[in-house]
Amino acid sequence: MTGDHLPAGSTGRPHVVVVGAGFGGLTATQSLRHAPVDVTVVDRRNYHLFQPLLYQVATAGLSPADIAAPIRGILGSQRNATVLLGKVTDIDRASRAILLDTQQRVPFDYLVVATGARHAYFGRDEWADVAPGLKKIEDATSIRRRLLLAFEQAETIADAVEQRRLLSFVVVGGGPTGVELAGAIAELAKKALAKDFRRIDPRSAHVILIEAGPRLLSAFPESLSAKAKRALENLGVEVLLGQAVSACDAGGVTVGNHRIEARTIVWGAGVAASAAAKWLKAAHDRVGRVEVSPDLSLPGSCEIFVIGDTAKVVDAAGKPVPGIAPAAKQQGRYVAQVINARVRSRAAPPPFRYRHLGNLATIGRKAAVVDFGRLRLSGQIAWLLWGMAHLFFLIGFRNRFAVLIDWLWSYITYGRGSRLIVGSNHQAQPIGVDRGRQA
């Protein structure tokens, strides 16, 4: 496969290609603003997404535009940066070029691979159709559609058994995504939609959170995990611990020998790295994260760097660095320092060292848990800190202002301003309706 070469720039300076405009890739690019290099950012989508708030799009709290910003707009003032929309299909290490789905090649002198992660179903990929995960805007709007349609469908049928299935919502996975989703779904049902229907009572909705491990939020101290569990239960969420899902279909899930009937299932139980290890033909761990050197370069190819959820990076204690935004940003900034030092013929910085800034998770209105090491908080103060941290990391004043206004409105009124059902007709049809007869 050869294809056409895309120009690397006419300045004669080293060409840095950054694959992925997530937290790591975008930070690496911006940190190279003043370096004597040309940077090309390649992404299959034209926007940077603030994934930590994606669950609020899925539960009708925010609009997609509130947590995303065009990559070209973010980098518009960076004169040495070019943005290229395209999907990477392979990486030619020998000739130093990436291959795109358009059959084109983009040559590089330095390559930064920051392609993130995808959903993992532990070998049961067939579950993806009935239990979507939450990684993209399309995932969030699809889940929002499923959630809102469940209430609409329950309103239109008289069968009490089917109504219970429609008003049962299962979230699989007790990490931050699962905990935040379960709390937000419970609040959506018991507060935002409480007065909107006439035949059903949305407050009767049953939200079940299933975690295979012994506790929620395993990365947090046990005391905060317990507080998160109590906060969810106070919202009416049923929490099942130490029980793994053994079967999953459009009608519900099986946990051990127990069948849970539910028409809406959301997956938040695991992630796997992108296909970067396959492209690079590199050593990787069981979830596909590429093994990297202390300077985050690929062993044997010092001009290629792998960061973020795509890389297996360990801290000073030998523990894997968590796949969170601050970690990816630190890695992106570090790789930019390494590249800048090399092109300027300066001494290389010391090996990458991760600085853990803390863990945060919210559990609905005025409830959150925050772990800053010696400082551990829960309740309303933690919720305020969680909100401020997320506003700080959002890209752009417009997004921060929009999210702040939406949050204030929701806090005062208990309302959800983005309750739009969008999507194609084949995604979750009303029970008993013949698709072929729909307009």
Solvent accessible surface area in square Angstrom, and as a share of the most:
residue,aa,sasa,rsa
1,M,128,0.57
2,T,103,0.60
3,G,37,0.36
4,D,100,0.52
5,H,119,0.53
6,L,33,0.16
7,P,118,0.74
8,A,34,0.26
9,G,51,0.49
10,S,116,0.75
11,T,82,0.48
12,G,79,0.76
13,R,93,0.34
14,P,44,0.27
15,H,7,0.03
16,V,0,0.00
17,V,0,0.00
18,V,0,0.00
19,V,6,0.03
20,G,8,0.08
21,A,3,0.02
22,G,33,0.31
23,F,29,0.12
24,G,3,0.03
25,G,0,0.00
26,L,4,0.02
27,T,11,0.06
28,A,0,0.00
29,T,0,0.00
30,Q,63,0.28
31,S,50,0.32
32,L,0,0.00
33,R,88,0.32
34,H,155,0.69
35,A,6,0.05
36,P,44,0.28
37,V,0,0.00
38,D,19,0.10
39,V,2,0.01
40,T,14,0.08
41,V,0,0.00
42,V,1,0.00
43,D,24,0.13
44,R,134,0.49
45,R,59,0.22
46,N,85,0.43
47,Y,46,0.17
48,H,3,0.01
49,L,23,0.12
50,F,6,0.02
51,Q,75,0.33
52,P,46,0.29
53,L,0,0.00
54,L,2,0.01
55,Y,13,0.05
56,Q,25,0.11
57,V,0,0.00
58,A,0,0.00
59,T,1,0.01
60,A,0,0.00
61,G,13,0.13
62,L,0,0.00
63,S,39,0.25
64,P,33,0.21
65,A,56,0.44
66,D,7,0.04
67,I,2,0.01
68,A,16,0.12
69,A,13,0.10
70,P,81,0.51
71,I,0,0.00
72,R,142,0.52
73,G,60,0.57
74,I,30,0.15
75,L,6,0.03
76,G,59,0.56
77,S,84,0.55
78,Q,3,0.01
79,R,227,0.83
80,N,18,0.09
81,A,19,0.15
82,T,80,0.47
83,V,17,0.10
84,L,44,0.22
85,L,104,0.52
86,G,11,0.11
87,K,89,0.38
88,V,11,0.06
89,T,57,0.33
90,D,48,0.25
91,I,6,0.03
92,D,43,0.22
93,R,76,0.28
94,A,104,0.80
95,S,61,0.39
96,R,103,0.38
97,A,2,0.02
98,I,0,0.00
99,L,11,0.05
100,L,3,0.01
101,D,70,0.36
102,T,81,0.47
103,Q,101,0.45
104,Q,52,0.23
105,R,22,0.08
106,V,2,0.01
107,P,38,0.24
108,F,7,0.03
109,D,58,0.30
110,Y,33,0.13
111,L,0,0.00
112,V,0,0.00
113,V,0,0.00
114,A,12,0.09
115,T,39,0.23
116,G,23,0.22
117,A,23,0.18
118,R,137,0.50
119,H,42,0.19
120,A,15,0.12
121,Y,10,0.04
122,F,140,0.58
123,G,71,0.68
124,R,100,0.37
125,D,102,0.53
126,E,106,0.47
127,W,13,0.05
128,A,39,0.31
129,D,116,0.60
130,V,36,0.21
131,A,0,0.00
132,P,15,0.10
133,G,1,0.01
134,L,18,0.09
135,K,41,0.17
136,K,65,0.27
137,I,26,0.13
138,E,90,0.41
139,D,18,0.09
140,A,0,0.00
141,T,27,0.16
142,S,22,0.14
143,I,0,0.00
144,R,9,0.03
145,R,19,0.07
146,R,55,0.20
147,L,1,0.00
148,L,9,0.05
149,L,21,0.10
150,A,3,0.03
151,F,1,0.00
152,E,75,0.34
153,Q,11,0.05
154,A,0,0.00
155,E,31,0.14
156,T,91,0.53
157,I,25,0.13
158,A,87,0.67
159,D,80,0.41
160,A,57,0.44
161,V,70,0.40
162,E,10,0.05
163,Q,38,0.17
164,R,149,0.54
165,R,64,0.23
166,L,2,0.01
167,L,14,0.07
168,S,11,0.07
169,F,1,0.00
170,V,0,0.00
171,V,0,0.00
172,V,8,0.05
173,G,3,0.03
174,G,2,0.02
175,G,26,0.25
176,P,63,0.40
177,T,54,0.31
178,G,0,0.00
179,V,0,0.00
180,E,14,0.06
181,L,0,0.00
182,A,0,0.00
183,G,0,0.00
184,A,7,0.05
185,I,1,0.00
186,A,0,0.00
187,E,22,0.10
188,L,0,0.00
189,A,0,0.00
190,K,50,0.21
191,K,104,0.44
192,A,12,0.09
193,L,5,0.02
194,A,19,0.15
195,K,178,0.75
196,D,65,0.34
197,F,30,0.12
198,R,195,0.71
199,R,142,0.52
200,I,16,0.08
201,D,61,0.32
202,P,1,0.00
203,R,140,0.51
204,S,76,0.49
205,A,5,0.04
206,H,76,0.34
207,V,1,0.00
208,I,1,0.00
209,L,0,0.00
210,I,2,0.01
211,E,35,0.16
212,A,63,0.49
213,G,20,0.19
214,P,120,0.76
215,R,65,0.24
216,L,1,0.01
217,L,2,0.01
218,S,89,0.57
219,A,75,0.58
220,F,6,0.02
221,P,23,0.15
222,E,124,0.56
223,S,60,0.38
224,L,4,0.02
225,S,4,0.02
226,A,43,0.34
227,K,83,0.35
228,A,0,0.00
229,K,58,0.24
230,R,130,0.47
231,A,20,0.15
232,L,0,0.00
233,E,76,0.34
234,N,132,0.67
235,L,42,0.21
236,G,41,0.39
237,V,4,0.02
238,E,71,0.32
239,V,17,0.10
240,L,28,0.14
241,L,47,0.23
242,G,50,0.48
243,Q,72,0.32
244,A,62,0.48
245,V,20,0.11
246,S,60,0.38
247,A,37,0.28
248,C,14,0.08
249,D,61,0.32
250,A,61,0.48
251,G,14,0.14
252,G,0,0.00
253,V,0,0.00
254,T,28,0.16
255,V,2,0.01
256,G,51,0.49
257,N,166,0.85
258,H,108,0.48
259,R,88,0.32
260,I,17,0.09
261,E,73,0.33
262,A,0,0.00
263,R,86,0.31
264,T,4,0.02
265,I,2,0.01
266,V,1,0.00
267,W,9,0.03
268,G,23,0.22
269,A,38,0.29
270,G,20,0.20
271,V,75,0.43
272,A,11,0.09
273,A,2,0.02
274,S,21,0.14
275,A,44,0.34
276,A,0,0.00
277,A,8,0.07
278,K,160,0.68
279,W,35,0.12
280,L,0,0.00
281,K,162,0.69
282,A,15,0.12
283,A,68,0.53
284,H,100,0.45
285,D,22,0.12
286,R,223,0.81
287,V,40,0.23
288,G,16,0.16
289,R,63,0.23
290,V,0,0.00
291,E,72,0.32
292,V,27,0.16
293,S,30,0.20
294,P,95,0.60
295,D,36,0.19
296,L,1,0.01
297,S,6,0.04
298,L,4,0.02
299,P,76,0.48
300,G,85,0.82
301,S,11,0.07
302,C,81,0.48
303,E,17,0.08
304,I,0,0.00
305,F,0,0.00
306,V,0,0.00
307,I,0,0.00
308,G,14,0.13
309,D,46,0.24
310,T,0,0.00
311,A,6,0.04
312,K,66,0.28
313,V,11,0.07
314,V,77,0.44
315,D,41,0.21
316,A,93,0.72
317,A,79,0.61
318,G,49,0.47
319,K,133,0.56
320,P,72,0.45
321,V,12,0.07
322,P,54,0.34
323,G,58,0.56
324,I,58,0.29
325,A,16,0.13
326,P,25,0.15
327,A,2,0.01
328,A,14,0.11
329,K,44,0.18
330,Q,13,0.06
331,Q,4,0.02
332,G,0,0.00
333,R,96,0.35
334,Y,19,0.07
335,V,0,0.00
336,A,2,0.02
337,Q,93,0.41
338,V,3,0.02
339,I,0,0.00
340,N,42,0.21
341,A,9,0.07
342,R,73,0.27
343,V,36,0.20
344,R,90,0.33
345,S,104,0.67
346,R,153,0.56
347,A,94,0.73
348,A,75,0.58
349,P,34,0.21
350,P,103,0.65
351,P,88,0.56
352,F,24,0.10
353,R,173,0.63
354,Y,22,0.08
355,R,142,0.52
356,H,92,0.41
357,L,104,0.52
358,G,5,0.05
359,N,21,0.11
360,L,46,0.23
361,A,0,0.00
362,T,5,0.03
363,I,3,0.01
364,G,15,0.14
365,R,62,0.23
366,K,79,0.34
367,A,20,0.16
368,A,2,0.01
369,V,1,0.01
370,V,0,0.00
371,D,15,0.08
372,F,80,0.33
373,G,43,0.42
374,R,251,0.92
375,L,91,0.46
376,R,130,0.47
377,L,43,0.21
378,S,40,0.26
379,G,31,0.29
380,Q,89,0.40
381,I,112,0.57
382,A,0,0.00
383,W,54,0.19
384,L,91,0.45
385,L,51,0.25
386,W,7,0.02
387,G,11,0.10
388,M,118,0.53
389,A,28,0.22
390,H,22,0.10
391,L,31,0.16
392,F,145,0.60
393,F,56,0.23
394,L,1,0.01
395,I,43,0.22
396,G,33,0.32
397,F,158,0.66
398,R,137,0.50
399,N,9,0.04
400,R,89,0.33
401,F,109,0.46
402,A,21,0.16
403,V,0,0.00
404,L,71,0.36
405,I,81,0.41
406,D,44,0.23
407,W,46,0.16
408,L,89,0.44
409,W,122,0.43
410,S,31,0.20
411,Y,74,0.28
412,I,132,0.67
413,T,68,0.39
414,Y,87,0.33
415,G,11,0.10
416,R,31,0.11
417,G,61,0.58
418,S,12,0.08
419,R,85,0.31
420,L,115,0.57
421,I,65,0.33
422,V,71,0.41
423,G,51,0.49
424,S,50,0.32
425,N,88,0.45
426,H,118,0.53
427,Q,50,0.22
428,A,40,0.31
429,Q,25,0.11
430,P,47,0.30
431,I,65,0.33
432,G,83,0.80
433,V,66,0.38
434,D,82,0.43
435,R,147,0.54
436,G,73,0.71
437,R,208,0.76
438,Q,68,0.30
439,A,139,1.08
